[in-house]
Amino acid sequence: MTREMVIALMIALAVVLIALGVWAWLRRTRRDGGLVAPIAEAPADAVVVDRFEGFYVATTAHDAPLERLAIRGLGFRSRAAVTVMNAGVALDLTGQPRMFVPVADIVSVDRATVAIDRVVEPGGLVRLSWLIGDVTVDTFLRAQDAGSRALADAIAGILPRPLEPSTPTIPTGTDA
């Protein structure tokens, strides 16, 4: 095989791989076309609880951290400013309009280690589970200065508290 044939073969292989990647992304975009990012400003009376700088990692299907969703505005990793307010969470991603997730749409918040393109120390990512319509998605964030625990605690602080049990707790054992 000549040198020119090897170069031509490598170029052809690269073109095929790029074409497959584009085809896969277009299919994913069609699949996720019904999901729309919550482009909105926070309510005028919202009170800022805390603000964090860091990175937006990905938005994935709920409990599937390796399945990226192709939602316009949330498809790619970027720098982020996360503003936690009493009314919800605002995400300011580089080059995107502000996204606001109302507190009523937040399902849960916890910490994670793995997302689609990021593996960090245990608990180094914040996983914000929220609703787009009736679909639950997970958004992964990485706080830069304050740390993931502070961001997760700030978001958890705005969530409604679970209701108290309807039946009284009866002490047992030595506590009786």
C-alpha positions as CSV (number, residue, x, y, z in Angstrom):
1,M,0.0,0.0,0.0
2,T,1.4,3.4,-0.9
3,R,1.5,6.3,1.4
4,E,-1.2,8.2,-0.6
5,M,-3.5,5.2,-0.3
6,V,-3.1,5.1,3.5
7,I,-3.8,8.9,3.8
8,A,-6.9,8.5,1.6
9,L,-8.1,5.6,3.7
10,M,-7.6,7.6,6.9
11,I,-9.4,10.6,5.5
12,A,-12.3,8.4,4.3
13,L,-12.5,6.8,7.8
14,A,-12.6,10.2,9.5
15,V,-15.4,11.4,7.2
16,V,-17.4,8.3,7.9
17,L,-17.0,8.7,11.7
18,I,-17.9,12.4,11.5
19,A,-21.0,11.6,9.4
20,L,-22.1,8.9,11.9
21,G,-21.7,11.3,14.8
22,V,-23.8,14.0,13.0
23,W,-26.5,11.3,12.1
24,A,-26.6,10.1,15.7
25,W,-27.0,13.7,17.1
26,L,-29.8,14.5,14.6
27,R,-31.7,11.3,15.6
28,R,-31.2,12.3,19.3
29,T,-32.5,15.8,18.5
30,R,-35.6,14.4,16.9
31,R,-36.2,12.0,19.8
32,D,-35.9,14.8,22.4
33,G,-37.7,17.5,20.3
34,G,-40.7,17.6,22.6
35,L,-38.6,18.7,25.6
36,V,-38.1,22.4,25.8
37,A,-35.8,24.2,28.2
38,P,-37.6,26.5,30.7
39,I,-36.4,29.8,29.2
40,A,-37.8,32.4,31.6
41,E,-36.9,35.0,34.2
42,A,-37.6,34.5,37.9
43,P,-40.7,36.1,39.3
44,A,-40.2,39.7,40.3
45,D,-40.8,39.0,44.0
46,A,-38.3,36.1,44.2
47,V,-35.7,36.5,46.9
48,V,-32.1,35.3,46.2
49,V,-30.9,32.7,48.7
50,D,-27.5,32.2,47.3
51,R,-25.5,32.3,44.1
52,F,-22.8,29.9,42.8
53,E,-20.3,29.9,40.0
54,G,-19.3,26.7,38.3
55,F,-20.1,24.4,35.4
56,Y,-23.2,23.0,33.8
57,V,-22.2,19.4,32.9
58,A,-25.3,17.8,31.3
59,T,-29.0,17.1,31.4
60,T,-29.9,13.5,31.2
61,A,-32.8,11.2,31.4
62,H,-33.8,10.6,35.0
63,D,-31.6,8.0,36.7
64,A,-29.7,7.5,33.4
65,P,-26.6,9.6,33.9
66,L,-25.0,8.4,30.7
67,E,-28.0,9.3,28.4
68,R,-27.6,12.9,27.4
69,L,-30.8,14.7,26.2
70,A,-30.6,17.0,23.2
71,I,-32.6,19.9,24.6
72,R,-32.0,23.2,22.9
73,G,-29.9,25.3,25.3
74,L,-29.0,22.3,27.5
75,G,-27.1,20.2,25.0
76,F,-23.5,21.1,25.7
77,R,-21.3,21.6,28.7
78,S,-20.6,25.2,29.7
79,R,-19.7,27.7,32.4
80,A,-22.7,28.5,34.6
81,A,-24.0,30.8,37.3
82,V,-26.6,29.1,39.5
83,T,-28.9,31.4,41.4
84,V,-31.0,29.8,44.1
85,M,-34.1,31.7,45.0
86,N,-37.1,31.1,47.2
87,A,-39.1,30.6,44.0
88,G,-36.7,28.2,42.2
89,V,-33.3,27.9,40.5
90,A,-32.1,30.1,37.7
91,L,-29.4,28.8,35.4
92,D,-27.3,31.3,33.4
93,L,-25.3,29.3,30.9
94,T,-22.7,30.9,28.7
95,G,-24.3,32.1,25.4
96,Q,-27.8,31.0,26.4
97,P,-30.8,32.9,27.7
98,R,-31.7,32.5,31.4
99,M,-33.4,29.3,32.4
100,F,-35.6,29.2,35.5
101,V,-36.8,26.0,37.1
102,P,-39.7,26.8,39.5
103,V,-39.6,25.2,42.9
104,A,-42.8,23.4,42.1
105,D,-41.0,21.5,39.2
106,I,-38.0,20.4,41.3
107,V,-38.4,16.8,42.3
108,S,-35.2,16.4,44.3
109,V,-31.6,17.4,44.7
110,D,-28.6,15.2,45.7
111,R,-25.0,14.7,44.9
112,A,-23.5,12.4,42.3
113,T,-20.1,11.3,41.0
114,V,-20.8,10.4,37.4
115,A,-22.5,12.2,34.5
116,I,-22.2,11.7,30.7
117,D,-18.8,13.3,30.2
118,R,-17.6,13.8,33.8
119,V,-16.3,11.6,36.6
120,V,-15.3,13.4,39.7
121,E,-14.6,12.7,43.4
122,P,-17.5,11.1,45.3
123,G,-20.3,13.6,45.6
124,G,-18.6,16.2,43.5
125,L,-21.6,16.9,41.2
126,V,-25.0,18.2,42.1
127,R,-27.9,16.3,40.5
128,L,-31.0,18.5,40.2
129,S,-34.0,16.3,39.3
130,W,-36.8,18.4,37.8
131,L,-39.8,18.2,35.5
132,I,-40.1,19.3,31.9
133,G,-43.8,18.9,31.5
134,D,-44.4,15.4,32.8
135,V,-40.9,14.1,32.1
136,T,-38.4,14.0,34.9
137,V,-34.8,14.9,33.9
138,D,-31.5,15.2,35.8
139,T,-29.3,18.3,35.4
140,F,-25.7,17.9,36.7
141,L,-23.9,20.9,38.0
142,R,-20.4,21.4,39.4
143,A,-19.8,24.2,41.8
144,Q,-16.5,25.9,41.4
145,D,-15.7,27.7,44.7
146,A,-18.3,26.8,47.3
147,G,-18.5,23.1,46.7
148,S,-21.2,20.7,45.8
149,R,-22.5,20.3,49.3
150,A,-23.2,24.0,49.7
151,L,-25.0,24.1,46.4
152,A,-27.1,21.0,47.1
153,D,-27.9,22.3,50.6
154,A,-29.0,25.7,49.2
155,I,-31.4,24.1,46.7
156,A,-32.7,21.6,49.3
157,G,-33.4,24.5,51.6
158,I,-36.0,26.0,49.2
159,L,-37.9,22.7,48.7
160,P,-41.1,22.1,50.7
161,R,-40.6,20.0,53.7
162,P,-42.1,16.5,53.7
163,L,-45.4,16.2,55.6
164,E,-45.3,14.9,59.1
165,P,-46.5,11.3,59.5
166,S,-50.2,11.1,60.1
167,T,-49.9,8.5,62.9
168,P,-48.0,9.4,66.0
169,T,-44.7,7.7,66.6
170,I,-44.8,5.3,69.5
171,P,-41.5,4.9,71.4
172,T,-40.2,1.4,71.8
173,G,-37.3,-0.3,73.5
174,T,-35.4,1.7,76.2
175,D,-36.9,5.0,75.0
176,A,-40.4,4.0,76.3
